[in-house]
Amino acid sequence: MDSGILLYALGMWFIFVIAAILNATFREVLITPKLGEHAGHVISTFTFMGIILALTYLFLGYLDADLAGNDLLLIGALWLVLTVAFEFLFGHYVMGHPWERLLADYNIFKGRVWVLVLLTTFLAPWMVGTYLRS
């Protein structure tokens, strides 16, 4: 895979960050006050999964490159690692959230579905790329 494609993928990840901030703002201002924290979390999670898929579709369509499945999974892995690193490093060192709070979003047994965003982030390039090739 061309290193330029990885740079575009990195740029796309920064767009994901902006989209995540806007999605979180929408959740906190409009959804959570009306439906509660848990419903806000679930709705926001599924909304962001759709945003990730839509942005990935635009990204891969813009690239117009014939990427192999391994290349698409590499892009997804890059996005996943950046997302988890950002979540924990920014969340803890900039926002001041304790590690316990950050880890709480990974507890699916307590209704936290954030892990679905991470799964979508990783698989989106491969899923969308496969769709575009068919």
Chimera marker file (.cmm) of the C-alpha trace (Angstrom):
<marker_set name="trace">
<marker id="1" x="0.000" y="0.000" z="0.000" r="1" g="1" b="0" radius="0.5"/>
<marker id="2" x="1.197" y="3.457" z="-0.897" r="1" g="1" b="0" radius="0.5"/>
<marker id="3" x="2.291" y="5.624" z="2.064" r="1" g="1" b="0" radius="0.5"/>
<marker id="4" x="0.158" y="8.437" z="0.650" r="1" g="1" b="0" radius="0.5"/>
<marker id="5" x="-2.931" y="6.324" z="1.267" r="1" g="1" b="0" radius="0.5"/>
<marker id="6" x="-1.914" y="5.920" z="4.915" r="1" g="1" b="0" radius="0.5"/>
<marker id="7" x="-1.580" y="9.701" z="5.173" r="1" g="1" b="0" radius="0.5"/>
<marker id="8" x="-5.077" y="10.101" z="3.744" r="1" g="1" b="0" radius="0.5"/>
<marker id="9" x="-6.274" y="7.487" z="6.234" r="1" g="1" b="0" radius="0.5"/>
<marker id="10" x="-4.691" y="9.483" z="9.063" r="1" g="1" b="0" radius="0.5"/>
<marker id="11" x="-6.429" y="12.620" z="7.819" r="1" g="1" b="0" radius="0.5"/>
<marker id="12" x="-9.706" y="10.728" z="7.703" r="1" g="1" b="0" radius="0.5"/>
<marker id="13" x="-9.220" y="9.697" z="11.312" r="1" g="1" b="0" radius="0.5"/>
<marker id="14" x="-8.976" y="13.374" z="12.300" r="1" g="1" b="0" radius="0.5"/>
<marker id="15" x="-12.323" y="13.885" z="10.577" r="1" g="1" b="0" radius="0.5"/>
<marker id="16" x="-13.656" y="11.031" z="12.723" r="1" g="1" b="0" radius="0.5"/>
<marker id="17" x="-12.483" y="12.907" z="15.815" r="1" g="1" b="0" radius="0.5"/>
<marker id="18" x="-14.408" y="16.009" z="14.749" r="1" g="1" b="0" radius="0.5"/>
<marker id="19" x="-17.472" y="13.883" z="13.966" r="1" g="1" b="0" radius="0.5"/>
<marker id="20" x="-17.178" y="12.188" z="17.378" r="1" g="1" b="0" radius="0.5"/>
<marker id="21" x="-17.090" y="15.541" z="19.159" r="1" g="1" b="0" radius="0.5"/>
<marker id="22" x="-20.150" y="16.730" z="17.245" r="1" g="1" b="0" radius="0.5"/>
<marker id="23" x="-21.937" y="13.440" z="17.949" r="1" g="1" b="0" radius="0.5"/>
<marker id="24" x="-21.130" y="13.693" z="21.674" r="1" g="1" b="0" radius="0.5"/>
<marker id="25" x="-22.358" y="17.280" z="21.756" r="1" g="1" b="0" radius="0.5"/>
<marker id="26" x="-25.611" y="16.230" z="20.077" r="1" g="1" b="0" radius="0.5"/>
<marker id="27" x="-25.968" y="13.432" z="22.657" r="1" g="1" b="0" radius="0.5"/>
<marker id="28" x="-25.333" y="15.655" z="25.662" r="1" g="1" b="0" radius="0.5"/>
<marker id="29" x="-27.488" y="18.569" z="24.494" r="1" g="1" b="0" radius="0.5"/>
<marker id="30" x="-30.447" y="16.816" z="22.892" r="1" g="1" b="0" radius="0.5"/>
<marker id="31" x="-30.643" y="13.095" z="23.638" r="1" g="1" b="0" radius="0.5"/>
<marker id="32" x="-29.462" y="12.560" z="27.215" r="1" g="1" b="0" radius="0.5"/>
<marker id="33" x="-31.587" y="15.316" z="28.805" r="1" g="1" b="0" radius="0.5"/>
<marker id="34" x="-34.741" y="13.847" z="27.248" r="1" g="1" b="0" radius="0.5"/>
<marker id="35" x="-34.071" y="10.101" z="27.349" r="1" g="1" b="0" radius="0.5"/>
<marker id="36" x="-31.435" y="9.595" z="30.040" r="1" g="1" b="0" radius="0.5"/>
<marker id="37" x="-27.757" y="8.714" z="30.092" r="1" g="1" b="0" radius="0.5"/>
<marker id="38" x="-28.017" y="5.054" z="29.070" r="1" g="1" b="0" radius="0.5"/>
<marker id="39" x="-30.351" y="5.708" z="26.130" r="1" g="1" b="0" radius="0.5"/>
<marker id="40" x="-28.143" y="8.610" z="25.092" r="1" g="1" b="0" radius="0.5"/>
<marker id="41" x="-25.101" y="6.329" z="25.162" r="1" g="1" b="0" radius="0.5"/>
<marker id="42" x="-26.769" y="3.630" z="23.058" r="1" g="1" b="0" radius="0.5"/>
<marker id="43" x="-28.313" y="6.027" z="20.515" r="1" g="1" b="0" radius="0.5"/>
<marker id="44" x="-25.072" y="7.972" z="20.207" r="1" g="1" b="0" radius="0.5"/>
<marker id="45" x="-23.099" y="4.763" z="19.726" r="1" g="1" b="0" radius="0.5"/>
<marker id="46" x="-25.269" y="3.567" z="16.856" r="1" g="1" b="0" radius="0.5"/>
<marker id="47" x="-25.393" y="7.039" z="15.333" r="1" g="1" b="0" radius="0.5"/>
<marker id="48" x="-21.611" y="7.240" z="15.360" r="1" g="1" b="0" radius="0.5"/>
<marker id="49" x="-21.303" y="3.765" z="13.849" r="1" g="1" b="0" radius="0.5"/>
<marker id="50" x="-23.407" y="5.017" z="10.919" r="1" g="1" b="0" radius="0.5"/>
<marker id="51" x="-21.255" y="8.127" z="10.639" r="1" g="1" b="0" radius="0.5"/>
<marker id="52" x="-18.090" y="6.013" z="10.558" r="1" g="1" b="0" radius="0.5"/>
<marker id="53" x="-19.498" y="3.834" z="7.777" r="1" g="1" b="0" radius="0.5"/>
<marker id="54" x="-20.682" y="6.846" z="5.762" r="1" g="1" b="0" radius="0.5"/>
<marker id="55" x="-17.362" y="8.672" z="6.100" r="1" g="1" b="0" radius="0.5"/>
<marker id="56" x="-15.472" y="5.501" z="5.205" r="1" g="1" b="0" radius="0.5"/>
<marker id="57" x="-17.617" y="5.149" z="2.086" r="1" g="1" b="0" radius="0.5"/>
<marker id="58" x="-16.756" y="8.724" z="1.084" r="1" g="1" b="0" radius="0.5"/>
<marker id="59" x="-13.085" y="8.185" z="1.922" r="1" g="1" b="0" radius="0.5"/>
<marker id="60" x="-12.705" y="5.002" z="-0.127" r="1" g="1" b="0" radius="0.5"/>
<marker id="61" x="-14.741" y="6.447" z="-2.973" r="1" g="1" b="0" radius="0.5"/>
<marker id="62" x="-12.475" y="9.500" z="-3.014" r="1" g="1" b="0" radius="0.5"/>
<marker id="63" x="-9.323" y="7.383" z="-3.011" r="1" g="1" b="0" radius="0.5"/>
<marker id="64" x="-10.525" y="5.378" z="-5.990" r="1" g="1" b="0" radius="0.5"/>
<marker id="65" x="-7.713" y="2.902" z="-5.300" r="1" g="1" b="0" radius="0.5"/>
<marker id="66" x="-7.905" y="-0.850" z="-5.707" r="1" g="1" b="0" radius="0.5"/>
<marker id="67" x="-6.922" y="-1.842" z="-2.173" r="1" g="1" b="0" radius="0.5"/>
<marker id="68" x="-6.545" y="-5.465" z="-1.101" r="1" g="1" b="0" radius="0.5"/>
<marker id="69" x="-8.451" y="-6.776" z="1.890" r="1" g="1" b="0" radius="0.5"/>
<marker id="70" x="-5.259" y="-6.734" z="3.958" r="1" g="1" b="0" radius="0.5"/>
<marker id="71" x="-4.718" y="-3.058" z="3.102" r="1" g="1" b="0" radius="0.5"/>
<marker id="72" x="-8.262" y="-2.248" z="4.185" r="1" g="1" b="0" radius="0.5"/>
<marker id="73" x="-7.777" y="-4.108" z="7.464" r="1" g="1" b="0" radius="0.5"/>
<marker id="74" x="-4.494" y="-2.240" z="7.993" r="1" g="1" b="0" radius="0.5"/>
<marker id="75" x="-6.336" y="1.081" z="7.631" r="1" g="1" b="0" radius="0.5"/>
<marker id="76" x="-8.960" y="-0.145" z="10.094" r="1" g="1" b="0" radius="0.5"/>
<marker id="77" x="-6.263" y="-1.239" z="12.533" r="1" g="1" b="0" radius="0.5"/>
<marker id="78" x="-4.610" y="2.188" z="12.268" r="1" g="1" b="0" radius="0.5"/>
<marker id="79" x="-7.940" y="3.887" z="13.011" r="1" g="1" b="0" radius="0.5"/>
<marker id="80" x="-8.611" y="1.522" z="15.915" r="1" g="1" b="0" radius="0.5"/>
<marker id="81" x="-5.216" y="2.052" z="17.567" r="1" g="1" b="0" radius="0.5"/>
<marker id="82" x="-5.459" y="5.832" z="17.155" r="1" g="1" b="0" radius="0.5"/>
<marker id="83" x="-8.998" y="5.852" z="18.574" r="1" g="1" b="0" radius="0.5"/>
<marker id="84" x="-8.175" y="3.821" z="21.681" r="1" g="1" b="0" radius="0.5"/>
<marker id="85" x="-4.959" y="5.769" z="22.295" r="1" g="1" b="0" radius="0.5"/>
<marker id="86" x="-6.783" y="9.073" z="21.889" r="1" g="1" b="0" radius="0.5"/>
<marker id="87" x="-9.646" y="7.998" z="24.120" r="1" g="1" b="0" radius="0.5"/>
<marker id="88" x="-7.402" y="6.990" z="26.983" r="1" g="1" b="0" radius="0.5"/>
<marker id="89" x="-4.616" y="9.561" z="26.654" r="1" g="1" b="0" radius="0.5"/>
<marker id="90" x="-6.820" y="12.564" z="25.907" r="1" g="1" b="0" radius="0.5"/>
<marker id="91" x="-9.549" y="11.392" z="28.274" r="1" g="1" b="0" radius="0.5"/>
<marker id="92" x="-7.178" y="10.914" z="31.177" r="1" g="1" b="0" radius="0.5"/>
<marker id="93" x="-4.456" y="13.509" z="30.730" r="1" g="1" b="0" radius="0.5"/>
<marker id="94" x="-6.437" y="16.349" z="29.147" r="1" g="1" b="0" radius="0.5"/>
<marker id="95" x="-9.995" y="15.826" z="30.377" r="1" g="1" b="0" radius="0.5"/>
<marker id="96" x="-8.857" y="14.479" z="33.750" r="1" g="1" b="0" radius="0.5"/>
<marker id="97" x="-11.137" y="11.428" z="33.732" r="1" g="1" b="0" radius="0.5"/>
<marker id="98" x="-10.011" y="8.600" z="36.015" r="1" g="1" b="0" radius="0.5"/>
<marker id="99" x="-8.991" y="5.320" z="34.376" r="1" g="1" b="0" radius="0.5"/>
<marker id="100" x="-11.999" y="3.586" z="35.949" r="1" g="1" b="0" radius="0.5"/>
<marker id="101" x="-14.393" y="5.918" z="34.167" r="1" g="1" b="0" radius="0.5"/>
<marker id="102" x="-12.636" y="5.401" z="30.850" r="1" g="1" b="0" radius="0.5"/>
<marker id="103" x="-12.695" y="1.630" z="31.251" r="1" g="1" b="0" radius="0.5"/>
<marker id="104" x="-16.381" y="1.653" z="32.247" r="1" g="1" b="0" radius="0.5"/>
<marker id="105" x="-17.452" y="2.197" z="28.626" r="1" g="1" b="0" radius="0.5"/>
<marker id="106" x="-16.003" y="-1.230" z="27.791" r="1" g="1" b="0" radius="0.5"/>
<marker id="107" x="-18.284" y="-3.102" z="30.209" r="1" g="1" b="0" radius="0.5"/>
<marker id="108" x="-20.898" y="-4.650" z="27.926" r="1" g="1" b="0" radius="0.5"/>
<marker id="109" x="-22.426" y="-6.419" z="30.942" r="1" g="1" b="0" radius="0.5"/>
<marker id="110" x="-23.536" y="-3.016" z="32.215" r="1" g="1" b="0" radius="0.5"/>
<marker id="111" x="-25.114" y="-2.030" z="28.912" r="1" g="1" b="0" radius="0.5"/>
<marker id="112" x="-22.131" y="-0.108" z="27.584" r="1" g="1" b="0" radius="0.5"/>
<marker id="113" x="-21.918" y="-0.657" z="23.835" r="1" g="1" b="0" radius="0.5"/>
<marker id="114" x="-18.917" y="1.560" z="23.004" r="1" g="1" b="0" radius="0.5"/>
<marker id="115" x="-16.972" y="-1.521" z="21.925" r="1" g="1" b="0" radius="0.5"/>
<marker id="116" x="-19.278" y="-1.651" z="18.861" r="1" g="1" b="0" radius="0.5"/>
<marker id="117" x="-17.823" y="1.691" z="17.736" r="1" g="1" b="0" radius="0.5"/>
<marker id="118" x="-14.332" y="0.239" z="17.998" r="1" g="1" b="0" radius="0.5"/>
<marker id="119" x="-15.374" y="-2.857" z="16.061" r="1" g="1" b="0" radius="0.5"/>
<marker id="120" x="-16.974" y="-0.675" z="13.383" r="1" g="1" b="0" radius="0.5"/>
<marker id="121" x="-13.883" y="1.534" z="13.229" r="1" g="1" b="0" radius="0.5"/>
<marker id="122" x="-11.698" y="-1.504" z="12.610" r="1" g="1" b="0" radius="0.5"/>
<marker id="123" x="-13.957" y="-3.285" z="10.121" r="1" g="1" b="0" radius="0.5"/>
<marker id="124" x="-15.424" y="-0.298" z="8.238" r="1" g="1" b="0" radius="0.5"/>
<marker id="125" x="-12.685" y="-0.057" z="5.569" r="1" g="1" b="0" radius="0.5"/>
<marker id="126" x="-12.899" y="-3.781" z="4.832" r="1" g="1" b="0" radius="0.5"/>
<marker id="127" x="-16.727" y="-3.853" z="4.827" r="1" g="1" b="0" radius="0.5"/>
<marker id="128" x="-17.100" y="-0.739" z="2.677" r="1" g="1" b="0" radius="0.5"/>
<marker id="129" x="-14.215" y="-1.737" z="0.401" r="1" g="1" b="0" radius="0.5"/>
<marker id="130" x="-15.781" y="-5.140" z="-0.153" r="1" g="1" b="0" radius="0.5"/>
<marker id="131" x="-19.117" y="-3.482" z="-0.919" r="1" g="1" b="0" radius="0.5"/>
<marker id="132" x="-17.559" y="-1.047" z="-3.391" r="1" g="1" b="0" radius="0.5"/>
<marker id="133" x="-15.773" y="-3.880" z="-5.226" r="1" g="1" b="0" radius="0.5"/>
<marker id="134" x="-18.970" y="-5.885" z="-5.713" r="1" g="1" b="0" radius="0.5"/>
<link id1="1" id2="2" r="1" g="1" b="0" radius="0.2"/>
<link id1="2" id2="3" r="1" g="1" b="0" radius="0.2"/>
<link id1="3" id2="4" r="1" g="1" b="0" radius="0.2"/>
<link id1="4" id2="5" r="1" g="1" b="0" radius="0.2"/>
<link id1="5" id2="6" r="1" g="1" b="0" radius="0.2"/>
<link id1="6" id2="7" r="1" g="1" b="0" radius="0.2"/>
<link id1="7" id2="8" r="1" g="1" b="0" radius="0.2"/>
<link id1="8" id2="9" r="1" g="1" b="0" radius="0.2"/>
<link id1="9" id2="10" r="1" g="1" b="0" radius="0.2"/>
<link id1="10" id2="11" r="1" g="1" b="0" radius="0.2"/>
<link id1="11" id2="12" r="1" g="1" b="0" radius="0.2"/>
<link id1="12" id2="13" r="1" g="1" b="0" radius="0.2"/>
<link id1="13" id2="14" r="1" g="1" b="0" radius="0.2"/>
<link id1="14" id2="15" r="1" g="1" b="0" radius="0.2"/>
<link id1="15" id2="16" r="1" g="1" b="0" radius="0.2"/>
<link id1="16" id2="17" r="1" g="1" b="0" radius="0.2"/>
<link id1="17" id2="18" r="1" g="1" b="0" radius="0.2"/>
<link id1="18" id2="19" r="1" g="1" b="0" radius="0.2"/>
<link id1="19" id2="20" r="1" g="1" b="0" radius="0.2"/>
<link id1="20" id2="21" r="1" g="1" b="0" radius="0.2"/>
<link id1="21" id2="22" r="1" g="1" b="0" radius="0.2"/>
<link id1="22" id2="23" r="1" g="1" b="0" radius="0.2"/>
<link id1="23" id2="24" r="1" g="1" b="0" radius="0.2"/>
<link id1="24" id2="25" r="1" g="1" b="0" radius="0.2"/>
<link id1="25" id2="26" r="1" g="1" b="0" radius="0.2"/>
<link id1="26" id2="27" r="1" g="1" b="0" radius="0.2"/>
<link id1="27" id2="28" r="1" g="1" b="0" radius="0.2"/>
<link id1="28" id2="29" r="1" g="1" b="0" radius="0.2"/>
<link id1="29" id2="30" r="1" g="1" b="0" radius="0.2"/>
<link id1="30" id2="31" r="1" g="1" b="0" radius="0.2"/>
<link id1="31" id2="32" r="1" g="1" b="0" radius="0.2"/>
<link id1="32" id2="33" r="1" g="1" b="0" radius="0.2"/>
<link id1="33" id2="34" r="1" g="1" b="0" radius="0.2"/>
<link id1="34" id2="35" r="1" g="1" b="0" radius="0.2"/>
<link id1="35" id2="36" r="1" g="1" b="0" radius="0.2"/>
<link id1="36" id2="37" r="1" g="1" b="0" radius="0.2"/>
<link id1="37" id2="38" r="1" g="1" b="0" radius="0.2"/>
<link id1="38" id2="39" r="1" g="1" b="0" radius="0.2"/>
<link id1="39" id2="40" r="1" g="1" b="0" radius="0.2"/>
<link id1="40" id2="41" r="1" g="1" b="0" radius="0.2"/>
<link id1="41" id2="42" r="1" g="1" b="0" radius="0.2"/>
<link id1="42" id2="43" r="1" g="1" b="0" radius="0.2"/>
<link id1="43" id2="44" r="1" g="1" b="0" radius="0.2"/>
<link id1="44" id2="45" r="1" g="1" b="0" radius="0.2"/>
<link id1="45" id2="46" r="1" g="1" b="0" radius="0.2"/>
<link id1="46" id2="47" r="1" g="1" b="0" radius="0.2"/>
<link id1="47" id2="48" r="1" g="1" b="0" radius="0.2"/>
<link id1="48" id2="49" r="1" g="1" b="0" radius="0.2"/>
<link id1="49" id2="50" r="1" g="1" b="0" radius="0.2"/>
<link id1="50" id2="51" r="1" g="1" b="0" radius="0.2"/>
<link id1="51" id2="52" r="1" g="1" b="0" radius="0.2"/>
<link id1="52" id2="53" r="1" g="1" b="0" radius="0.2"/>
<link id1="53" id2="54" r="1" g="1" b="0" radius="0.2"/>
<link id1="54" id2="55" r="1" g="1" b="0" radius="0.2"/>
<link id1="55" id2="56" r="1" g="1" b="0" radius="0.2"/>
<link id1="56" id2="57" r="1" g="1" b="0" radius="0.2"/>
<link id1="57" id2="58" r="1" g="1" b="0" radius="0.2"/>
<link id1="58" id2="59" r="1" g="1" b="0" radius="0.2"/>
<link id1="59" id2="60" r="1" g="1" b="0" radius="0.2"/>
<link id1="60" id2="61" r="1" g="1" b="0" radius="0.2"/>
<link id1="61" id2="62" r="1" g="1" b="0" radius="0.2"/>
<link id1="62" id2="63" r="1" g="1" b="0" radius="0.2"/>
<link id1="63" id2="64" r="1" g="1" b="0" radius="0.2"/>
<link id1="64" id2="65" r="1" g="1" b="0" radius="0.2"/>
<link id1="65" id2="66" r="1" g="1" b="0" radius="0.2"/>
<link id1="66" id2="67" r="1" g="1" b="0" radius="0.2"/>
<link id1="67" id2="68" r="1" g="1" b="0" radius="0.2"/>
<link id1="68" id2="69" r="1" g="1" b="0" radius="0.2"/>
<link id1="69" id2="70" r="1" g="1" b="0" radius="0.2"/>
<link id1="70" id2="71" r="1" g="1" b="0" radius="0.2"/>
<link id1="71" id2="72" r="1" g="1" b="0" radius="0.2"/>
<link id1="72" id2="73" r="1" g="1" b="0" radius="0.2"/>
<link id1="73" id2="74" r="1" g="1" b="0" radius="0.2"/>
<link id1="74" id2="75" r="1" g="1" b="0" radius="0.2"/>
<link id1="75" id2="76" r="1" g="1" b="0" radius="0.2"/>
<link id1="76" id2="77" r="1" g="1" b="0" radius="0.2"/>
<link id1="77" id2="78" r="1" g="1" b="0" radius="0.2"/>
<link id1="78" id2="79" r="1" g="1" b="0" radius="0.2"/>
<link id1="79" id2="80" r="1" g="1" b="0" radius="0.2"/>
<link id1="80" id2="81" r="1" g="1" b="0" radius="0.2"/>
<link id1="81" id2="82" r="1" g="1" b="0" radius="0.2"/>
<link id1="82" id2="83" r="1" g="1" b="0" radius="0.2"/>
<link id1="83" id2="84" r="1" g="1" b="0" radius="0.2"/>
<link id1="84" id2="85" r="1" g="1" b="0" radius="0.2"/>
<link id1="85" id2="86" r="1" g="1" b="0" radius="0.2"/>
<link id1="86" id2="87" r="1" g="1" b="0" radius="0.2"/>
<link id1="87" id2="88" r="1" g="1" b="0" radius="0.2"/>
<link id1="88" id2="89" r="1" g="1" b="0" radius="0.2"/>
<link id1="89" id2="90" r="1" g="1" b="0" radius="0.2"/>
<link id1="90" id2="91" r="1" g="1" b="0" radius="0.2"/>
<link id1="91" id2="92" r="1" g="1" b="0" radius="0.2"/>
<link id1="92" id2="93" r="1" g="1" b="0" radius="0.2"/>
<link id1="93" id2="94" r="1" g="1" b="0" radius="0.2"/>
<link id1="94" id2="95" r="1" g="1" b="0" radius="0.2"/>
<link id1="95" id2="96" r="1" g="1" b="0" radius="0.2"/>
<link id1="96" id2="97" r="1" g="1" b="0" radius="0.2"/>
<link id1="97" id2="98" r="1" g="1" b="0" radius="0.2"/>
<link id1="98" id2="99" r="1" g="1" b="0" radius="0.2"/>
<link id1="99" id2="100" r="1" g="1" b="0" radius="0.2"/>
<link id1="100" id2="101" r="1" g="1" b="0" radius="0.2"/>
<link id1="101" id2="102" r="1" g="1" b="0" radius="0.2"/>
<link id1="102" id2="103" r="1" g="1" b="0" radius="0.2"/>
<link id1="103" id2="104" r="1" g="1" b="0" radius="0.2"/>
<link id1="104" id2="105" r="1" g="1" b="0" radius="0.2"/>
<link id1="105" id2="106" r="1" g="1" b="0" radius="0.2"/>
<link id1="106" id2="107" r="1" g="1" b="0" radius="0.2"/>
<link id1="107" id2="108" r="1" g="1" b="0" radius="0.2"/>
<link id1="108" id2="109" r="1" g="1" b="0" radius="0.2"/>
<link id1="109" id2="110" r="1" g="1" b="0" radius="0.2"/>
<link id1="110" id2="111" r="1" g="1" b="0" radius="0.2"/>
<link id1="111" id2="112" r="1" g="1" b="0" radius="0.2"/>
<link id1="112" id2="113" r="1" g="1" b="0" radius="0.2"/>
<link id1="113" id2="114" r="1" g="1" b="0" radius="0.2"/>
<link id1="114" id2="115" r="1" g="1" b="0" radius="0.2"/>
<link id1="115" id2="116" r="1" g="1" b="0" radius="0.2"/>
<link id1="116" id2="117" r="1" g="1" b="0" radius="0.2"/>
<link id1="117" id2="118" r="1" g="1" b="0" radius="0.2"/>
<link id1="118" id2="119" r="1" g="1" b="0" radius="0.2"/>
<link id1="119" id2="120" r="1" g="1" b="0" radius="0.2"/>
<link id1="120" id2="121" r="1" g="1" b="0" radius="0.2"/>
<link id1="121" id2="122" r="1" g="1" b="0" radius="0.2"/>
<link id1="122" id2="123" r="1" g="1" b="0" radius="0.2"/>
<link id1="123" id2="124" r="1" g="1" b="0" radius="0.2"/>
<link id1="124" id2="125" r="1" g="1" b="0" radius="0.2"/>
<link id1="125" id2="126" r="1" g="1" b="0" radius="0.2"/>
<link id1="126" id2="127" r="1" g="1" b="0" radius="0.2"/>
<link id1="127" id2="128" r="1" g="1" b="0" radius="0.2"/>
<link id1="128" id2="129" r="1" g="1" b="0" radius="0.2"/>
<link id1="129" id2="130" r="1" g="1" b="0" radius="0.2"/>
<link id1="130" id2="131" r="1" g="1" b="0" radius="0.2"/>
<link id1="131" id2="132" r="1" g="1" b="0" radius="0.2"/>
<link id1="132" id2="133" r="1" g="1" b="0" radius="0.2"/>
<link id1="133" id2="134" r="1" g="1" b="0" radius="0.2"/>
</marker_set>
